[in-house]
Amino acid sequence: MKKSAILSVIVSALMLGSCATQPATTTAAQTQAITEAITEAVTEAAAETAAPQSARESDGSMYADLSEGMPSFFEASDGWCNGSMFYVTWRGDNVTFEDGKMQLVIDNDKKPKGGIPYSGGEFRSKDFYGYGLYEVSMKAIKNDGVVSSFFTYTGPSDNNPWDEIDVEILGKDTTKVQFNYFVDSKGGHEYMHDLGFDASEDFHTYGFEWLENSITWYVDGVEVHKVEKDPSKLPQTESKIMMNAWCGIDVDGWLNAFNDKNVPLTAEYEWVRFTPAK
């Protein structure tokens, strides 16, 4: 039983005792034990409220406190490259947990292959998620040629159509965030939002609510962009929750040419949360 439930039982017992026709005799030791139980219950309940533990709940919700290390329901990508514009090979070693945060690292690859000299970090859920609110607390990389991200994705590797919803911070200008989505591999819905702050200097909350006929993006809990369309023109397929940090090639017009003089480069994440739609 949780301490909060125990507290309710103790309080109820005390109230019943106070209403009895005959006063109950309570020893000093009993009084002290009740007081200590109440104090412990209140302290633990407050801690649970302030810092919920990493969990996938029965109602479909999910909270991952990344200060605790790798949650059991997430994993690091390792040993492959997404190809095309990605100029990194994903390495499990590029996903680290230090100082109460998760780091996704871009670095020179220790064992480069296929002409790709750099390594990157990618963190992905093992489970698939559907309509609901997706949120993350993150601090992006400031550097030409890189992307720090939070998104949902599924595609041919999951035997699904390519559906995706993106939050991408481009290292060339971390005072902006780019939103986008793909429906059965068709993108081209980019929207650039001025943040009013530098996303590389501190942690902020980025999120989106994905519903059947709309996607609404948020920054620090404030709605900043929304699209409403027929459900057939929006993502429909349950997807994995993902975060990655990577440098690009042949996309200089989008990201600027990658500047590798400052590697390793690190994007940081504090927590990630999913709340299913009601």
Stockholm file with secondary structure:
# STOCKHOLM 1.0

chainA/1-278         MKKSAILSVIVSALMLGSCATQPATTTAAQTQAITEAITEAVTEAAAETAAPQSARESDGSMYADLSEGMPSFFEASDGWCNGSMFYVTWRGDNVTFEDGKMQLVIDNDKKPKGGIPYSGGEFRSKDFYGYGLYEVSMKAIKNDGVVSSFFTYTGPSDNNPWDEIDVEILGKDTTKVQFNYFVDSKGGHEYMHDLGFDASEDFHTYGFEWLENSITWYVDGVEVHKVEKDPSKLPQTESKIMMNAWCGIDVDGWLNAFNDKNVPLTAEYEWVRFTPAK
#=GR chainA/1-278 SS CCHHHHHHHHHHHHHHHHHCSSCCCCCHHHHHHHHHHHHHHHHHHHHHHHSCCCEECTTSCEEEEGGGCSCTTEEECCSCCCCTTBCEEECGGGEEEETTEEEEEEEEEEEEETTEEEEEEEEEESSCBCSEEEEEEEECCCSTTEEEEEEEEECGGGTSCCEEEEEEEETTCTTEEEEEEEBTTBCCCCEEEECSSCTTTSCEEEEEEEETTEEEEEETTEEEEEEECCGGGSCCSCBEEEEEEEEBSSCHHHHCCCCCTTCSEEEEEEEEEEEECC
#=GC SS_cons         CCHHHHHHHHHHHHHHHHHCSSCCCCCHHHHHHHHHHHHHHHHHHHHHHHSCCCEECTTSCEEEEGGGCSCTTEEECCSCCCCTTBCEEECGGGEEEETTEEEEEEEEEEEEETTEEEEEEEEEESSCBCSEEEEEEEECCCSTTEEEEEEEEECGGGTSCCEEEEEEEETTCTTEEEEEEEBTTBCCCCEEEECSSCTTTSCEEEEEEEETTEEEEEETTEEEEEEECCGGGSCCSCBEEEEEEEEBSSCHHHHCCCCCTTCSEEEEEEEEEEEECC
//
